[in-house]
Amino acid sequence: MGDARAYLSRCLEKVIEMKGLDLFLKAGSVPRTRAGGAVIPMPLGPVTEEDTKRIVETLLIDFQKNLLETNRSIDFAFSL
């Protein structure tokens, strides 16, 4: 993946193109978006565990990282 912000920007651009509302990332799965009332896969490669770690390290503050560790998921905003 390289740069976490660039990867998320690509994902969010694809969400917009697909008229999606949310972006869902899960290690080992392709990114998904909520569009037309359904959660659908996006035409991008799977997110690796390493990708996920880079995104967390780059974008989340310590409080959010702790929530992620505790809850095993987190909602957060990222502006493009």
N, CA, C and O atoms as a printed pandas DataFrame, in Angstrom:
     atom_number atom_name residue_name chain_id  residue_number  x_coord  y_coord  z_coord
0              1         N          MET        A               1    0.837   -1.188    0.000
1              2        CA          MET        A               1    0.000    0.000    0.000
2              3         C          MET        A               1    0.871    1.237    0.000
3              4         O          MET        A               1    0.591    2.164   -0.760
4              5         N          GLY        A               2    1.905    1.300    0.806
5              6        CA          GLY        A               2    2.735    2.489    0.869
6              7         C          GLY        A               2    2.156    3.515    1.819
7              8         O          GLY        A               2    2.270    3.364    3.035
8              9         N          ASP        A               3    1.541    4.550    1.288
9             10        CA          ASP        A               3    1.018    5.650    2.082
10            11         C          ASP        A               3   -0.449    5.412    2.447
11            12         O          ASP        A               3   -1.300    5.256    1.571
12            13         N          ALA        A               4   -0.730    5.387    3.755
13            14        CA          ALA        A               4   -2.083    5.116    4.231
14            15         C          ALA        A               4   -3.074    6.180    3.766
15            16         O          ALA        A               4   -4.200    5.855    3.388
16            17         N          ARG        A               5   -2.663    7.447    3.790
17            18        CA          ARG        A               5   -3.575    8.513    3.359
18            19         C          ARG        A               5   -3.898    8.403    1.866
19            20         O          ARG        A               5   -5.037    8.626    1.456
20            21         N          ALA        A               6   -2.898    8.061    1.062
21            22        CA          ALA        A               6   -3.134    7.899   -0.377
22            23         C          ALA        A               6   -4.073    6.723   -0.634
23            24         O          ALA        A               6   -4.960    6.808   -1.484
24            25         N          TYR        A               7   -3.880    5.632    0.096
25            26        CA          TYR        A               7   -4.751    4.463   -0.063
26            27         C          TYR        A               7   -6.188    4.817    0.313
27            28         O          TYR        A               7   -7.125    4.487   -0.415
28            29         N          LEU        A               8   -6.358    5.489    1.450
29            30        CA          LEU        A               8   -7.712    5.884    1.861
30            31         C          LEU        A               8   -8.320    6.869    0.873
31            32         O          LEU        A               8   -9.520    6.815    0.603
32            33         N          SER        A               9   -7.518    7.753    0.342
33            34        CA          SER        A               9   -8.027    8.685   -0.672
34            35         C          SER        A               9   -8.553    7.923   -1.883
35            36         O          SER        A               9   -9.623    8.245   -2.401
36            37         N          ARG        A              10   -7.804    6.907   -2.343
37            38        CA          ARG        A              10   -8.274    6.083   -3.469
38            39         C          ARG        A              10   -9.579    5.387   -3.128
39            40         O          ARG        A              10  -10.506    5.352   -3.937
40            41         N          CYS        A              11   -9.643    4.838   -1.934
41            42        CA          CYS        A              11  -10.874    4.163   -1.503
42            43         C          CYS        A              11  -12.047    5.141   -1.458
43            44         O          CYS        A              11  -13.135    4.831   -1.942
44            45         N          LEU        A              12  -11.826    6.312   -0.879
45            46        CA          LEU        A              12  -12.911    7.285   -0.768
46            47         C          LEU        A              12  -13.338    7.818   -2.134
47            48         O          LEU        A              12  -14.522    8.069   -2.361
48            49         N          GLU        A              13  -12.384    7.991   -3.037
49            50        CA          GLU        A              13  -12.746    8.395   -4.394
50            51         C          GLU        A              13  -13.641    7.345   -5.047
51            52         O          GLU        A              13  -14.593    7.686   -5.749
52            53         N          LYS        A              14  -13.335    6.072   -4.815
53            54        CA          LYS        A              14  -14.146    4.985   -5.357
54            55         C          LYS        A              14  -15.525    4.963   -4.698
55            56         O          LYS        A              14  -16.520    4.686   -5.368
56            57         N          VAL        A              15  -15.599    5.251   -3.395
57            58        CA          VAL        A              15  -16.891    5.340   -2.698
58            59         C          VAL        A              15  -17.755    6.413   -3.353
59            60         O          VAL        A              15  -18.937    6.194   -3.617
60            61         N          ILE        A              16  -17.159    7.566   -3.612
61            62        CA          ILE        A              16  -17.894    8.667   -4.250
62            63         C          ILE        A              16  -18.358    8.251   -5.636
63            64         O          ILE        A              16  -19.509    8.481   -6.008
64            65         N          GLU        A              17  -17.462    7.638   -6.399
65            66        CA          GLU        A              17  -17.796    7.183   -7.745
66            67         C          GLU        A              17  -18.966    6.191   -7.723
67            68         O          GLU        A              17  -19.819    6.202   -8.611
68            69         N          MET        A              18  -18.991    5.335   -6.697
69            70        CA          MET        A              18  -20.039    4.318   -6.576
70            71         C          MET        A              18  -21.279    4.848   -5.860
71            72         O          MET        A              18  -22.227    4.102   -5.616
72            73         N          LYS        A              19  -21.267    6.147   -5.521
73            74        CA          LYS        A              19  -22.353    6.792   -4.789
74            75         C          LYS        A              19  -22.594    6.106   -3.440
75            76         O          LYS        A              19  -23.729    5.929   -2.999
76            77         N          GLY        A              20  -21.489    5.733   -2.809
77            78        CA          GLY        A              20  -21.557    5.073   -1.509
78            79         C          GLY        A              20  -21.659    6.065   -0.372
79            80         O          GLY        A              20  -21.454    7.265   -0.550
80            81         N          LEU        A              21  -21.980    5.545    0.801
81            82        CA          LEU        A              21  -22.126    6.376    1.988
82            83         C          LEU        A              21  -21.053    6.119    3.027
83            84         O          LEU        A              21  -20.667    7.037    3.751
84            85         N          ASP        A              22  -20.567    4.899    3.116
85            86        CA          ASP        A              22  -19.588    4.513    4.118
86            87         C          ASP        A              22  -18.486    3.700    3.458
87            88         O          ASP        A              22  -18.654    3.176    2.357
88            89         N          LEU        A              23  -17.378    3.606    4.137
89            90        CA          LEU        A              23  -16.272    2.756    3.702
90            91         C          LEU        A              23  -15.977    1.783    4.826
91            92         O          LEU        A              23  -15.811    2.184    5.978
92            93         N          PHE        A              24  -15.911    0.500    4.488
93            94        CA          PHE        A              24  -15.613   -0.538    5.461
94            95         C          PHE        A              24  -14.318   -1.218    5.072
95            96         O          PHE        A              24  -14.176   -1.711    3.953
96            97         N          LEU        A              25  -13.373   -1.245    6.001
97            98        CA          LEU        A              25  -12.093   -1.910    5.772
98            99         C          LEU        A              25  -11.922   -3.013    6.809
99           100         O          LEU        A              25  -12.148   -2.800    8.000
100          101         N          LYS        A              26  -11.521   -4.189    6.345
101          102        CA          LYS        A              26  -11.263   -5.322    7.220
102          103         C          LYS        A              26  -10.093   -6.094    6.638
103          104         O          LYS        A              26  -10.106   -6.460    5.463
104          105         N          ALA        A              27   -9.083   -6.340    7.458
105          106        CA          ALA        A              27   -7.901   -7.062    6.983
106          107         C          ALA        A              27   -8.310   -8.385    6.345
107          108         O          ALA        A              27   -9.097   -9.148    6.906
108          109         N          GLY        A              28   -7.757   -8.641    5.157
109          110        CA          GLY        A              28   -8.035   -9.878    4.441
110          111         C          GLY        A              28   -9.215   -9.808    3.501
111          112         O          GLY        A              28   -9.475  -10.767    2.774
112          113         N          SER        A              29   -9.937   -8.702    3.492
113          114        CA          SER        A              29  -11.115   -8.539    2.638
114          115         C          SER        A              29  -10.951   -7.326    1.735
115          116         O          SER        A              29  -10.182   -6.414    2.038
116          117         N          VAL        A              30  -11.674   -7.324    0.633
117          118        CA          VAL        A              30  -11.675   -6.131   -0.214
118          119         C          VAL        A              30  -12.458   -5.040    0.500
119          120         O          VAL        A              30  -13.372   -5.341    1.268
120          121         N          PRO        A              31  -12.116   -3.773    0.261
121          122        CA          PRO        A              31  -12.914   -2.691    0.840
122          123         C          PRO        A              31  -14.364   -2.809    0.370
123          124         O          PRO        A              31  -14.636   -3.293   -0.729
124          125         N          ARG        A              32  -15.263   -2.371    1.199
125          126        CA          ARG        A              32  -16.697   -2.400    0.875
126          127         C          ARG        A              32  -17.275   -1.020    1.138
127          128         O          ARG        A              32  -16.739   -0.237    1.922
128          129         N          THR        A              33  -18.388   -0.743    0.457
129          130        CA          THR        A              33  -19.102    0.512    0.677
130          131         C          THR        A              33  -20.590    0.229    0.802
131          132         O          THR        A              33  -21.095   -0.757    0.265
132          133         N          ARG        A              34  -21.285    1.103    1.514
133          134        CA          ARG        A              34  -22.742    1.018    1.598
134          135         C          ARG        A              34  -23.300    1.909    0.492
135          136         O          ARG        A              34  -23.114    3.126    0.504
136          137         N          ALA        A              35  -23.983    1.285   -0.456
137          138        CA          ALA        A              35  -24.571    2.025   -1.583
138          139         C          ALA        A              35  -25.912    1.382   -1.914
139          140         O          ALA        A              35  -26.018    0.159   -1.994
140          141         N          GLY        A              36  -26.923    2.203   -2.102
141          142        CA          GLY        A              36  -28.239    1.684   -2.448
142          143         C          GLY        A              36  -28.824    0.773   -1.386
143          144         O          GLY        A              36  -29.600   -0.129   -1.701
144          145         N          GLY        A              37  -28.459    0.999   -0.127
145          146        CA          GLY        A              37  -29.003    0.204    0.962
146          147         C          GLY        A              37  -28.299   -1.121    1.198
147          148         O          GLY        A              37  -28.681   -1.865    2.102
148          149         N          ALA        A              38  -27.281   -1.433    0.408
149          150        CA          ALA        A              38  -26.554   -2.697    0.566
150          151         C          ALA        A              38  -25.066   -2.416    0.731
151          152         O          ALA        A              38  -24.560   -1.409    0.236
152          153         N          VAL        A              39  -24.378   -3.294    1.417
153          154        CA          VAL        A              39  -22.927   -3.204    1.537
154          155         C          VAL        A              39  -22.339   -4.052    0.417
155          156         O          VAL        A              39  -22.556   -5.262    0.355
156          157         N          ILE        A              40  -21.586   -3.392   -0.472
157          158        CA          ILE        A              40  -21.078   -4.075   -1.659
158          159         C          ILE        A              40  -19.558   -3.978   -1.745
159          160         O          ILE        A              40  -18.970   -2.985   -1.316
160          161         N          PRO        A              41  -18.922   -5.012   -2.301
161          162        CA          PRO        A              41  -17.465   -4.968   -2.458
162          163         C          PRO        A              41  -17.055   -3.937   -3.489
163          164         O          PRO        A              41  -17.780   -3.668   -4.446
164          165         N          MET        A              42  -15.890   -3.370   -3.280
165          166        CA          MET        A              42  -15.349   -2.378   -4.205
166          167         C          MET        A              42  -14.309   -3.056   -5.099
167          168         O          MET        A              42  -13.683   -4.029   -4.680
168          169         N          PRO        A              43  -14.119   -2.560   -6.314
169          170        CA          PRO        A              43  -13.157   -3.177   -7.233
170          171         C          PRO        A              43  -11.710   -2.791   -6.910
171          172         O          PRO        A              43  -11.011   -2.192   -7.727
172          173         N          LEU        A              44  -11.287   -3.149   -5.708
173          174        CA          LEU        A              44   -9.930   -2.895   -5.235
174          175         C          LEU        A              44   -9.421   -4.181   -4.607
175          176         O          LEU        A              44  -10.213   -5.042   -4.223
176          177         N          GLY        A              45   -8.112   -4.317   -4.499
177          178        CA          GLY        A              45   -7.531   -5.498   -3.875
178          179         C          GLY        A              45   -7.824   -5.570   -2.393
179          180         O          GLY        A              45   -8.185   -4.565   -1.780
180          181         N          PRO        A              46   -7.674   -6.749   -1.810
181          182        CA          PRO        A              46   -7.903   -6.915   -0.368
182          183         C          PRO        A              46   -6.972   -6.045    0.460
183          184         O          PRO        A              46   -5.846   -5.754    0.055
184          185         N          VAL        A              47   -7.451   -5.639    1.611
185          186        CA          VAL        A              47   -6.669   -4.878    2.568
186          187         C          VAL        A              47   -5.896   -5.903    3.409
187          188         O          VAL        A              47   -6.495   -6.802    3.999
188          189         N          THR        A              48   -4.591   -5.767    3.460
189          190        CA          THR        A              48   -3.795   -6.701    4.250
190          191         C          THR        A              48   -3.760   -6.254    5.710
191          192         O          THR        A              48   -4.156   -5.135    6.037
192          193         N          GLU        A              49   -3.286   -7.130    6.570
193          194        CA          GLU        A              49   -3.124   -6.775    7.975
194          195         C          GLU        A              49   -2.124   -5.624    8.111
195          196         O          GLU        A              49   -2.310   -4.724    8.931
196          197         N          GLU        A              50   -1.067   -5.661    7.305
197          198        CA          GLU        A              50   -0.061   -4.593    7.334
198          199         C          GLU        A              50   -0.676   -3.258    6.885
199          200         O          GLU        A              50   -0.384   -2.215    7.469
200          201         N          ASP        A              51   -1.529   -3.292    5.845
201          202        CA          ASP        A              51   -2.230   -2.081    5.406
202          203         C          ASP        A              51   -3.033   -1.495    6.562
203          204         O          ASP        A              51   -2.987   -0.294    6.829
204          205         N          THR        A              52   -3.760   -2.364    7.234
205          206        CA          THR        A              52   -4.614   -1.930    8.335
206          207         C          THR        A              52   -3.782   -1.296    9.443
207          208         O          THR        A              52   -4.165   -0.267    9.999
208          209         N          LYS        A              53   -2.652   -1.903    9.764
209          210        CA          LYS        A              53   -1.775   -1.345   10.800
210          211         C          LYS        A              53   -1.267    0.035   10.402
211          212         O          LYS        A              53   -1.206    0.936   11.239
212          213         N          ARG        A              54   -0.900    0.212    9.130
213          214        CA          ARG        A              54   -0.416    1.528    8.672
214          215         C          ARG        A              54   -1.510    2.586    8.778
215          216         O          ARG        A              54   -1.258    3.720    9.186
216          217         N          ILE        A              55   -2.717    2.203    8.408
217          218        CA          ILE        A              55   -3.837    3.147    8.501
218          219         C          ILE        A              55   -4.041    3.555    9.956
219          220         O          ILE        A              55   -4.174    4.742   10.256
220          221         N          VAL        A              56   -4.067    2.586   10.852
221          222        CA          VAL        A              56   -4.248    2.868   12.279
222          223         C          VAL        A              56   -3.134    3.780   12.793
223          224         O          VAL        A              56   -3.404    4.783   13.453
224          225         N          GLU        A              57   -1.889    3.433   12.490
225          226        CA          GLU        A              57   -0.758    4.221   12.978
226          227         C          GLU        A              57   -0.750    5.641   12.407
227          228         O          GLU        A              57   -0.356    6.585   13.091
228          229         N          THR        A              58   -1.180    5.787   11.165
229          230        CA          THR        A              58   -1.143    7.086   10.496
230          231         C          THR        A              58   -2.293    7.995   10.904
231          232         O          THR        A              58   -2.096    9.197   11.085
232          233         N          LEU        A              59   -3.483    7.441   11.051
233          234        CA          LEU        A              59   -4.669    8.277   11.167
234          235         C          LEU        A              59   -5.301    8.374   12.548
235          236         O          LEU        A              59   -5.950    9.372   12.860
236          237         N          LEU        A              60   -5.123    7.356   13.377
237          238        CA          LEU        A              60   -5.813    7.365   14.661
238          239         C          LEU        A              60   -4.956    7.974   15.761
239          240         O          LEU        A              60   -3.737    7.811   15.786
240          241         N          ILE        A              61   -5.617    8.675   16.661
241          242        CA          ILE        A              61   -4.940    9.178   17.851
242          243         C          ILE        A              61   -4.947    8.063   18.900
243          244         O          ILE        A              61   -5.663    7.073   18.751
244          245         N          ASP        A              62   -4.159    8.224   19.949
245          246        CA          ASP        A              62   -4.009    7.168   20.956
246          247         C          ASP        A              62   -5.347    6.721   21.538
247          248         O          ASP        A              62   -5.566    5.523   21.719
248          249         N          PHE        A              63   -6.238    7.651   21.832
249          250        CA          PHE        A              63   -7.549    7.301   22.385
250          251         C          PHE        A              63   -8.299    6.368   21.429
251          252         O          PHE        A              63   -8.885    5.376   21.863
252          253         N          GLN        A              64   -8.282    6.685   20.131
253          254        CA          GLN        A              64   -8.959    5.851   19.138
254          255         C          GLN        A              64   -8.285    4.479   19.003
255          256         O          GLN        A              64   -8.962    3.464   18.835
256          257         N          LYS        A              65   -6.964    4.457   19.077
257          258        CA          LYS        A              65   -6.235    3.182   19.019
258          259         C          LYS        A              65   -6.638    2.291   20.185
259          260         O          LYS        A              65   -6.813    1.084   20.019
260          261         N          ASN        A              66   -6.785    2.887   21.368
261          262        CA          ASN        A              66   -7.210    2.114   22.541
262          263         C          ASN        A              66   -8.630    1.581   22.360
263          264         O          ASN        A              66   -8.912    0.436   22.713
264          265         N          LEU        A              67   -9.517    2.400   21.816
265          266        CA          LEU        A              67  -10.881    1.934   21.537
266          267         C          LEU        A              67  -10.875    0.773   20.546
267          268         O          LEU        A              67  -11.598   -0.208   20.723
268          269         N          LEU        A              68  -10.066    0.891   19.519
269          270        CA          LEU        A              68   -9.960   -0.173   18.525
270          271         C          LEU        A              68   -9.463   -1.459   19.167
271          272         O          LEU        A              68   -9.989   -2.538   18.896
272          273         N          GLU        A              69   -8.466   -1.345   20.006
273          274        CA          GLU        A              69   -7.915   -2.529   20.687
274          275         C          GLU        A              69   -8.976   -3.182   21.571
275          276         O          GLU        A              69   -9.091   -4.407   21.613
276          277         N          THR        A              70   -9.744   -2.362   22.270
277          278        CA          THR        A              70  -10.767   -2.877   23.184
278          279         C          THR        A              70  -11.972   -3.444   22.447
279          280         O          THR        A              70  -12.441   -4.536   22.768
280          281         N          ASN        A              71  -12.473   -2.707   21.461
281          282        CA          ASN        A              71  -13.727   -3.066   20.782
282          283         C          ASN        A              71  -13.548   -3.887   19.513
283          284         O          ASN        A              71  -14.512   -4.455   19.000
284          285         N          ARG        A              72  -12.312   -3.952   19.000
285          286        CA          ARG        A              72  -11.988   -4.665   17.759
286          287         C          ARG        A              72  -12.614   -4.029   16.514
287          288         O          ARG        A              72  -12.612   -4.632   15.440
288          289         N          SER        A              73  -13.145   -2.819   16.658
289          290        CA          SER        A              73  -13.631   -2.026   15.529
290          291         C          SER        A              73  -13.731   -0.583   15.989
291          292         O          SER        A              73  -13.777   -0.297   17.185
292          293         N          ILE        A              74  -13.764    0.335   15.002
293          294        CA          ILE        A              74  -13.871    1.750   15.344
294          295         C          ILE        A              74  -14.479    2.509   14.172
295          296         O          ILE        A              74  -14.245    2.175   13.010
296          297         N          ASP        A              75  -15.252    3.518   14.488
297          298        CA          ASP        A              75  -15.757    4.460   13.499
298          299         C          ASP        A              75  -14.953    5.742   13.655
299          300         O          ASP        A              75  -14.739    6.217   14.771
300          301         N          PHE        A              76  -14.508    6.304   12.531
301          302        CA          PHE        A              76  -13.817    7.592   12.589
302          303         C          PHE        A              76  -13.999    8.299   11.255
303          304         O          PHE        A              76  -14.340    7.677   10.249
304          305         N          ALA        A              77  -13.768    9.594   11.260
305          306        CA          ALA        A              77  -13.924   10.401   10.058
306          307         C          ALA        A              77  -12.564   10.693    9.445
307          308         O          ALA        A              77  -11.565   10.856   10.145
308          309         N          PHE        A              78  -12.553   10.753    8.132
309          310        CA          PHE        A              78  -11.352   11.114    7.361
310          311         C          PHE        A              78  -11.844   11.973    6.218
311          312         O          PHE        A              78  -12.665   11.527    5.417
312          313         N          SER        A              79  -11.361   13.191    6.130
313          314        CA          SER        A              79  -11.805   14.108    5.079
314          315         C          SER        A              79  -10.882   14.045    3.881
315          316         O          SER        A              79   -9.660   13.985    4.019
316          317         N          LEU        A              80  -11.472   14.060    2.729
317          318        CA          LEU        A              80  -10.720   14.028    1.470
318          319         C          LEU        A              80  -10.779   15.391    0.849
319          320         O          LEU        A              80  -10.214   15.606   -0.223
